[in-house]
Amino acid sequence: MKFNTKTIHGGQHEIDPAYGSVMPPIYQTSTYSQTTPGGHKGHQYARSSNPTRSALEASLAALEDGNHAFAFGSGLAAIDAVLKLLKAGDEVIATNDLYGGTYRLFTQIFEKFGVKFHFVGMQHADKVASYINENTKLIWVETPTNPMLNIIDIKGIAAVAKANKVLLGVDNTFATPYLQQPLALGADIVMHSATKYLGGHSDVIMGALVVKDQELADRLYFIRNSSGAVPGPQDCFLVLRGIKTLHLRVQRHCENGRAVAEFLRSHPKIDKVYWPGFEDHPNHQVAKAQMKDFGGMMSFSTVDDSYQGAVNVVEKLKIFTLAESLGGVESLAGHPASMTHGSIPKAEREKTGIKDSLIRLSVGIEDAEDLIADLKQALA
């Protein structure tokens, strides 16, 4: 089954037995009747499982070519479950340019429990091996990274992880399974903030993990069931509905992203544009090899190179909405230093290029000419 068909039919093998509903019903229930103690129809209690959630998880597994998927109440809840695979004294090598909420979870929650984190540049996979020791249990990767759009060679990192018997987790939120499939490149765990492109309509908060290994799946299921970080059936329904147009939406995000990136790069008031589709973008050839296209996410700074200069631009935008998040059908603009990455200390942010003048765009699926016109008037 080809990917575009998977978004519609992947993992969806059963038509609703009651009325033949084409879409899986929303099973808004907390519990299920039993004919005898332990005698049920596959579901006992909704924290453990729910038919609507199961339908979504089957779809997620199909999209990432995994064998098991788990939906969570948020993307951070999904990452939290991965870190609960670890114990005090274990060490994690993480991308140094990553989402601020992930950094906060690592440093302000799990460091207190004795897990040690190393934040390193991963543009050269072979250099990651020098940080591995006997306590290293996990390598955590974002690619493209948030918000600098750095590209990391998943296959190269996977080779290092396998050689050292270390788990590799990849946050695939920016790329989506339409553009990139980390499990096929050697990753052990794929994570998504399903809030973003998978849901696609800025109306739900959810996270997801996808794996192939049965033992790893059993451990993650136990953690989620024990911790209780599950999404409700209505949210699962919304993400499953969003997935059915994922391929169409991401294709347009990519087309518009290219047009906007090229416009910004040609504008006299723009200093730098970070978008992996440019041939001179660091690791462009890696992106070209492991991604189907280059996505609709980008960051840029103006020649003004100041906090106030960035504020002046984002406050003047009319079609782009100044807001947190990304991956919805509408275009969003953000100021990472004060919004998505505000939880990272300024000195640490600036080491990876997240200056106060940086603006991040999530290019939506509107008409590209309107988006360019909006940016043009904001920069005027």
C-alpha positions in Angstrom: 0.0 0.0 0.0 1.4 3.4 -1.0 1.7 6.2 1.5 -1.2 8.3 0.1 -3.4 5.3 0.4 -2.2 4.6 3.9 -3.3 8.0 5.2 -6.9 6.9 4.3 -6.9 3.1 4.9 -3.7 2.3 6.8 -4.5 0.1 9.8 -8.2 0.6 9.3 -9.4 -3.0 8.6 -12.7 -3.1 10.4 -15.9 -1.3 9.5 -18.1 -0.5 12.5 -20.0 -3.7 13.2 -23.1 -1.9 14.6 -24.1 0.3 11.7 -21.3 0.1 9.1 -19.9 3.6 10.0 -17.0 4.4 7.6 -15.2 6.5 10.2 -14.5 4.8 13.6 -17.1 5.9 16.1 -16.1 8.1 19.1 -16.4 5.7 22.0 -17.0 8.2 24.7 -16.9 5.8 27.6 -14.8 5.2 30.7 -15.5 1.5 31.1 -16.9 -1.6 29.4 -19.3 -4.2 30.5 -18.1 -7.8 31.2 -20.1 -11.0 31.0 -18.0 -12.5 33.7 -15.0 -11.2 35.6 -12.3 -10.8 32.9 -14.8 -11.7 30.2 -14.8 -8.7 27.9 -14.6 -7.8 24.2 -11.0 -6.5 24.2 -11.4 -3.4 26.3 -11.8 -3.2 30.1 -11.1 0.4 31.2 -10.5 3.4 28.9 -7.2 4.4 30.5 -5.8 1.1 29.2 -7.5 1.1 25.8 -10.3 2.6 23.8 -11.5 1.5 20.4 -11.2 5.1 18.9 -7.7 5.4 20.2 -6.9 1.9 18.9 -8.0 2.9 15.4 -5.8 6.0 15.5 -2.8 4.0 16.8 -3.2 1.5 14.0 -3.1 4.4 11.5 0.0 5.9 13.1 1.8 2.5 13.1 1.0 2.1 9.4 2.2 5.6 8.4 5.6 5.1 10.1 6.0 1.4 9.0 6.0 0.4 12.7 4.3 -2.4 14.5 3.1 -0.6 17.6 1.9 3.0 18.2 0.8 4.7 21.4 -1.2 8.0 21.6 -0.6 10.3 24.6 -2.2 13.4 26.0 0.6 15.6 24.5 3.9 15.4 22.7 5.7 16.1 26.0 3.8 13.2 27.7 5.1 10.9 24.9 8.7 12.1 25.5 8.1 11.7 29.3 7.2 8.1 28.7 10.4 7.5 26.8 12.5 8.9 29.6 10.7 6.7 32.1 12.5 3.8 30.3 15.6 5.1 32.1 16.8 5.1 35.7 19.0 7.3 37.9 22.6 7.3 36.6 21.6 6.8 33.0 22.8 9.3 30.4 21.2 10.8 27.4 22.8 12.5 24.4 20.4 15.0 23.0 20.4 17.4 20.1 21.6 20.8 21.3 19.0 22.6 19.2 15.6 21.3 20.2 12.2 22.4 21.3 12.2 24.4 24.5 9.6 22.2 26.2 11.8 19.1 25.6 14.8 20.9 27.1 12.7 22.0 30.1 11.5 18.4 30.7 15.0 17.0 30.4 16.7 19.6 32.6 14.1 20.6 35.2 12.3 17.3 35.7 14.5 14.3 34.9 17.8 15.7 35.9 16.4 15.9 39.4 15.9 12.1 39.3 19.5 11.5 38.4 19.4 11.3 34.6 22.3 13.1 33.0 21.9 15.0 29.7 24.5 16.0 27.1 23.3 18.6 24.6 25.5 18.3 21.5 25.6 19.3 17.9 24.8 16.3 15.7 25.4 17.6 12.2 28.3 15.1 12.0 27.1 11.7 13.1 30.6 10.3 13.8 31.3 12.9 16.5 28.3 11.7 18.6 30.2 8.5 19.4 32.7 10.4 21.4 30.0 11.3 24.0 28.9 7.7 24.6 30.0 5.9 27.7 28.8 2.8 29.6 25.9 4.9 31.2 24.6 6.1 27.8 21.1 4.6 27.2 19.4 7.0 24.8 20.2 9.3 21.9 17.4 11.9 21.3 17.3 13.5 17.9 15.2 16.2 16.3 15.5 16.6 12.5 14.8 19.1 11.1 15.5 20.8 14.5 13.4 23.5 16.1 13.9 26.3 15.3 17.2 26.4 13.4 16.2 23.7 10.9 19.4 21.8 11.3 19.5 18.4 9.5 20.8 15.3 11.3 21.7 12.1 9.5 19.4 9.6 11.1 21.0 6.6 9.4 24.4 7.7 10.5 23.3 8.3 14.1 21.5 4.9 14.1 24.7 3.2 13.1 26.4 4.8 16.1 23.5 3.8 18.4 23.4 0.2 17.2 27.2 -0.2 17.6 26.9 0.9 21.2 23.6 -0.8 22.0 21.9 2.5 22.7 18.3 3.4 22.0 17.7 6.0 19.3 14.6 8.2 19.5 13.7 10.7 16.8 11.2 13.6 17.1 9.6 13.5 13.6 7.2 16.3 14.2 8.6 18.8 11.7 9.0 16.3 8.9 6.0 14.1 9.4 5.9 10.5 8.1 5.0 11.9 4.7 8.5 13.4 4.3 10.6 11.1 6.5 10.4 7.7 8.2 13.0 7.3 10.9 12.2 3.6 11.7 13.2 2.7 8.2 16.5 4.6 8.7 17.3 2.7 11.9 15.6 4.6 14.7 14.1 2.6 17.6 11.4 5.1 18.6 9.6 7.8 16.6 7.9 10.6 18.4 5.3 13.0 17.1 3.6 16.0 18.6 0.4 15.1 16.9 -0.9 18.5 17.8 1.0 19.8 14.8 0.9 18.3 11.2 -0.8 15.0 12.0 -3.9 16.7 13.5 -3.3 19.6 11.1 -6.1 22.0 12.2 -4.9 23.5 15.5 -7.8 22.0 17.4 -6.2 19.2 19.5 -3.3 18.5 21.8 -1.8 15.0 21.5 1.5 13.1 21.3 2.4 9.7 19.8 5.2 7.1 19.8 5.8 4.4 17.2 8.1 1.4 17.5 8.8 -1.9 15.9 10.2 -4.0 18.7 7.7 -6.0 20.8 9.6 -5.8 24.1 10.0 -2.0 23.8 6.3 -1.7 22.9 5.4 -3.7 26.0 7.5 -1.4 28.2 6.0 1.7 26.8 2.4 0.4 27.1 3.1 -0.4 30.8 4.5 3.1 31.4 1.5 4.8 29.7 -1.1 2.6 31.4 0.6 3.1 34.8 1.1 6.9 34.4 -2.2 7.5 32.7 -1.2 10.2 30.2 -3.8 9.2 27.6 -5.8 11.3 25.2 -9.6 11.3 25.1 -11.6 9.6 22.3 -12.7 12.9 20.8 -9.1 14.0 20.4 -8.2 10.7 18.8 -11.0 11.1 16.3 -9.8 14.5 15.4 -6.2 13.4 14.7 -7.4 10.3 12.8 -9.5 12.7 10.6 -6.6 15.0 10.2 -4.3 12.1 9.0 -6.6 11.4 6.1 -5.5 14.7 4.4 -1.9 14.6 5.7 -0.4 13.9 2.3 -2.3 16.7 0.5 -1.6 19.3 3.2 2.1 18.6 3.6 2.5 18.7 -0.2 1.1 22.2 -0.2 3.0 23.2 3.0 6.2 22.2 1.0 5.2 24.2 -2.1 4.3 27.3 -0.2 7.4 26.9 2.0 9.7 26.9 -1.0 8.0 30.1 -2.4 8.2 31.9 1.0 11.8 30.9 1.7 13.0 32.0 -1.8 11.1 35.4 -1.3 12.7 36.0 2.1 16.2 35.2 0.8 15.8 37.7 -2.0 14.5 40.5 0.3 17.0 43.3 1.1 15.9 43.5 4.7 16.5 39.8 5.4 19.9 38.7 6.9 19.6 34.9 7.0 17.0 32.3 6.1 17.2 28.9 7.6 15.4 26.3 5.4 16.8 22.9 4.4 15.8 23.2 0.8 18.6 25.6 0.0 21.6 23.9 -1.5 24.0 25.8 0.8 22.0 24.9 3.9 24.2 22.7 6.2 23.6 19.0 5.5 21.3 19.8 2.6 22.4 16.6 0.8 21.4 14.6 3.9 18.0 16.2 3.9 17.7 15.5 0.2 18.5 11.8 0.8 16.3 11.1 3.9 13.4 13.5 3.2 10.9 13.5 0.4 10.8 17.3 0.4 11.9 20.1 2.7 8.7 21.1 4.5 7.0 24.3 5.4 9.0 25.3 8.5 11.7 28.0 8.4 13.4 30.7 10.5 14.9 34.0 9.5 16.5 37.1 10.9 16.4 40.7 9.6 19.4 42.9 8.9 18.1 45.0 11.9 19.2 42.0 14.1 17.4 43.2 17.2 14.6 42.0 19.5 12.5 45.1 18.6 13.1 44.6 14.9 11.7 41.1 15.1 8.7 42.3 17.2 8.0 45.0 14.7 7.8 42.5 11.9 5.6 39.9 13.6 3.2 42.5 15.0 2.5 43.9 11.5 1.6 40.5 10.0 -2.0 40.1 9.0 -2.4 36.7 7.4 0.4 35.0 9.4 -0.9 34.7 13.0 1.4 35.5 15.9 1.0 32.3 18.0 2.6 29.3 19.5 2.6 25.9 17.7 2.9 25.0 14.1 1.7 22.6 11.4 -1.9 23.8 11.1 -3.5 24.7 7.8 -3.1 28.4 8.7 0.3 30.2 8.6 1.8 31.1 12.0 4.7 33.3 13.0 6.6 33.0 16.3 9.4 34.6 18.2 11.3 31.6 19.6 13.4 33.5 22.2 10.3 34.7 24.0 7.8 32.0 23.0 8.6 28.4 22.2 12.2 28.5 23.5 11.8 30.9 26.3 12.4 28.2 28.9 16.0 27.8 27.6 18.5 30.2 29.3 19.5 33.0 26.9 23.2 31.9 26.9 22.3 28.4 25.9 19.8 29.6 23.2 22.4 31.8 21.6 25.0 29.0 21.4 22.7 27.3 18.8 21.8 30.5 17.0 18.5 31.3 18.6 19.0 35.1 18.8 16.5 37.6 20.0 16.1 38.7 16.4 15.1 35.2 15.1 11.5 34.7 13.7 10.1 31.3 13.0 7.4 30.6 10.4 5.0 27.7 10.0 3.9 28.2 6.4 0.3 27.1 5.9 -1.7 26.1 2.9 -3.1 29.5 1.9 -2.3 31.0 -1.5 1.5 31.6 -1.6 1.1 35.0 -3.2 -1.0 36.2 -0.3 1.6 35.0 2.2 4.4 36.7 0.3 2.4 39.9 0.1 1.8 39.8 3.9 5.5 39.4 4.6 6.3 42.1 2.1 4.1 44.7 3.8 5.3 43.7 7.3 8.9 44.2 6.2 8.2 47.5 4.4 
